[in-house]
């Protein structure tokens, strides 16, 4: 796949500006309260902030690039996206449960995908002023500074971003009670924290949608990390069914052992 650098730079600038504006809107709701309800489709929570941020991102991005497709958790899917070479993929607030509990571990996620591959991505936690972004072939950054994953390769020593219940069901080299783990609701936030070397690995054994991981996937890879399914496969986005079985994120030294253990 060939991406024209000038086009990608311009799209990345647009994406970053829209994400920052969306993050400011999300933070305003976060600080001042928000109405929420459960979705009829799956019972997951959604709030007026999710919808407002979604609307803002859609206006900013699609008005500027009317020939690009659109896929978002909070917008009814339009099959026309499958005919577009480039598609915006958005999760207006990833980690809605944390957001509603006033826990500062939610993110605004937005990616640009071309022919199924992420070419630009932003994961923004406005409550902590952490702006992760990357472009294909251009590296990954946190607040403008390059990031990289850890070189930890010992499963027993690694610090994981995963639920304790998940760890208890695995055949870890040490008892699960001795494995270091931390839980955060936003999968995208977990992934980029691994990309930045704050944790050694993150994984989820349940299904994830394009909007959950497309932006963070690029950031991890451009930081020098690994991001695959349990089978070791990379992700292809903007398919007719935008769903993936699981996700494993870590540095290169840990990837083989972790895939072997979890698989």
C-alpha positions in Angstrom: 0.0 0.0 0.0 1.3 3.4 -1.0 0.3 6.4 1.1 1.1 9.8 -0.3 3.1 11.7 2.5 1.5 15.1 1.8 -2.0 13.7 2.0 -1.2 11.7 5.1 0.3 14.7 6.9 -2.8 16.9 6.1 -5.1 14.2 7.2 -3.1 13.7 10.4 -3.2 17.4 11.2 -7.0 17.4 10.7 -7.4 14.2 12.8 -5.4 15.7 15.7 -7.2 19.0 15.7 -10.6 17.2 15.7 -9.5 14.9 18.5 -8.3 17.7 20.7 -11.6 19.6 20.2 -13.6 16.4 20.9 -11.5 15.7 24.0 -12.2 19.2 25.3 -16.0 18.6 24.9 -15.7 15.2 26.6 -13.8 16.7 29.5 -16.5 19.4 29.9 -19.1 16.7 30.3 -16.8 14.7 32.6 -16.3 17.7 34.9 -19.9 18.8 35.0 -22.1 15.7 34.9 -23.9 13.8 32.2 -27.1 11.9 31.5 -26.7 8.2 30.6 -28.7 5.1 29.8 -28.2 1.5 28.6 -28.2 0.6 25.0 -31.1 -1.7 23.9 -28.7 -3.6 21.6 -26.3 -5.0 24.2 -27.1 -3.3 27.6 -23.8 -1.4 27.6 -23.9 2.2 28.9 -24.0 5.2 26.7 -24.2 8.9 27.6 -25.1 12.2 26.0 -21.4 12.9 26.0 -20.8 9.9 23.7 -23.3 11.2 21.2 -22.1 14.8 21.4 -18.5 13.9 20.9 -19.4 11.5 18.0 -21.4 14.3 16.3 -18.5 16.7 16.7 -15.9 14.3 15.2 -18.2 13.3 12.4 -18.8 16.9 11.4 -15.2 18.0 11.6 -13.8 14.9 9.8 -16.4 14.2 7.1 -17.1 17.8 6.3 -13.4 18.2 5.5 -13.1 14.9 3.7 -16.6 14.1 2.1 -15.2 11.3 0.0 -13.9 9.3 3.1 -16.1 6.7 4.8 -17.2 6.7 8.4 -17.5 4.0 11.0 -18.3 4.8 14.7 -19.6 2.9 17.7 -22.3 5.6 18.1 -23.4 5.9 14.5 -25.6 3.5 12.6 -23.4 1.6 10.2 -23.5 2.7 6.6 -22.4 0.0 4.2 -21.2 2.7 1.8 -18.0 2.8 3.9 -17.0 -0.5 2.2 -16.7 1.3 -1.1 -14.4 4.0 0.2 -10.6 3.8 0.0 -10.1 5.8 3.2 -12.4 5.6 6.3 -12.5 7.4 9.6 -13.0 4.9 12.4 -14.0 6.4 15.8 -14.9 5.6 19.3 -16.0 8.9 20.8 -15.5 7.8 24.4 -13.7 4.5 24.9 -14.2 3.6 28.6 -17.7 4.9 29.1 -18.0 3.1 32.4 -15.0 4.8 33.8 -16.2 8.1 32.4 -19.6 7.8 34.1 -17.9 6.9 37.5 -15.7 10.0 37.1 -12.6 7.9 36.8 -10.0 9.6 34.5 -9.3 6.5 32.4 -11.4 7.2 29.3 -10.2 8.1 25.8 -11.3 9.7 22.6 -10.1 7.4 19.8 -10.0 8.2 16.1 -8.2 6.5 13.2 -7.9 6.9 9.5 -7.8 3.6 7.7 -6.8 3.0 4.1 -7.5 -0.3 2.4 -8.0 -1.9 5.8 -4.8 -0.6 7.4 -4.6 2.2 10.0 -2.5 5.0 8.6 -3.1 7.7 11.2 -4.4 7.4 14.8 -5.1 9.4 17.9 -5.9 8.2 21.4 -6.5 11.1 23.7 -7.1 11.1 27.5 -8.2 14.7 28.1 -8.6 14.2 31.9 -4.9 13.4 32.1 -3.8 15.5 29.2 -2.2 12.5 27.4 -2.3 12.8 23.7 -1.0 9.7 21.9 -0.7 9.9 18.1 1.0 8.2 15.2 1.2 8.0 11.4 2.2 5.0 9.3 5.9 5.1 9.0 6.2 8.2 11.1 6.6 6.9 14.6 4.4 7.3 17.7 4.4 10.0 20.2 2.9 11.0 23.6 2.5 14.8 23.9 5.0 15.2 21.1 7.7 12.9 22.5 8.6 9.5 21.0 7.5 6.5 22.9 8.6 2.8 23.0 7.5 -0.4 24.8 9.6 -2.1 27.5 12.0 -4.9 26.7 10.6 -7.2 29.4 10.6 -10.8 28.2 9.8 -12.7 31.4 6.1 -13.6 31.8 6.5 -13.9 35.5 8.0 -10.5 36.0 5.8 -8.5 33.6 3.2 -6.0 34.7 -0.1 -6.6 32.9 -3.0 -4.5 32.1 -5.7 -7.2 32.5 -8.4 -8.2 34.9 -7.4 -10.4 37.8 -10.2 -12.9 36.8 -8.5 -13.2 33.3 -5.2 -14.0 34.9 -6.6 -16.6 37.3 -7.7 -18.7 34.3 -4.3 -18.9 32.7 -1.4 -21.2 33.3 1.0 -18.5 34.4 4.6 -19.4 35.4 3.9 -17.9 38.8 0.6 -18.1 40.8 -1.9 -15.5 39.5 -1.8 -13.9 43.0 1.8 -13.0 42.4 1.4 -11.6 38.9 1.4 -7.8 38.7 -1.8 -6.6 37.1 -3.8 -3.4 36.8 -7.2 -3.0 35.3 -8.5 0.0 33.2 -11.8 0.0 31.4 -10.6 1.6 28.1 -8.8 -1.1 25.9 -7.3 1.7 23.7 -5.9 3.4 26.8 -4.4 0.0 28.0 -2.8 -0.5 24.5 -1.2 2.9 24.3 0.1 2.7 27.9 2.0 -0.4 26.8 3.2 1.4 23.7 4.6 4.1 26.0 6.4 1.5 28.2 4.4 2.2 31.4 3.2 -1.4 31.4 4.6 -4.5 29.8 1.5 -6.0 28.2 -2.2 -5.7 27.8 -4.7 -8.3 26.5 -8.3 -9.0 26.2 -9.7 -12.4 25.4 -13.1 -11.1 24.4 -14.2 -9.6 21.1 -13.3 -6.1 20.1 -14.6 -3.9 17.3 -12.7 -1.7 14.9 -13.4 1.4 16.8 -11.9 -0.1 20.0 -8.5 -0.8 18.6 -7.8 0.8 15.2 -6.2 4.0 16.5 -4.2 2.3 19.3 -3.1 -0.5 17.0 -1.2 1.9 14.8 0.3 3.7 17.8 1.6 0.4 19.3 3.1 -0.7 16.0 4.8 2.7 15.3 6.2 2.7 18.8 7.9 -0.6 18.1 5.4 -2.9 19.9 3.4 -5.9 18.8 -0.4 -6.0 18.5 -2.1 -9.1 17.3 -4.8 -11.7 17.9 -4.0 -14.7 20.0 -3.3 -16.5 16.7 -0.6 -14.0 16.0 -2.6 -12.4 13.2 -2.5 -8.6 12.5 -5.8 -6.7 12.2 -7.6 -5.7 9.0 -10.2 -2.9 9.4 -13.3 -1.7 7.6 -14.6 -5.2 6.7 -18.2 -6.0 6.4 -18.1 -7.4 10.0 -15.8 -4.9 11.9 -15.1 -7.4 14.7 -12.1 -9.2 16.1 -11.8 -12.1 18.5 -9.2 -10.9 20.9 -6.2 -8.7 21.2 -2.7 -9.0 22.7 -0.4 -6.0 23.1 3.2 -6.0 24.3 6.8 -5.5 23.4 8.6 -7.8 21.0 10.4 -9.7 23.7 7.2 -10.7 25.4 5.1 -11.4 22.4 6.1 -15.0 21.6 5.9 -16.3 25.1 2.6 -14.5 25.8 1.0 -15.8 22.6 2.2 -19.3 23.4 0.8 -19.1 26.9 -2.6 -17.5 26.1 -3.1 -19.5 22.8 
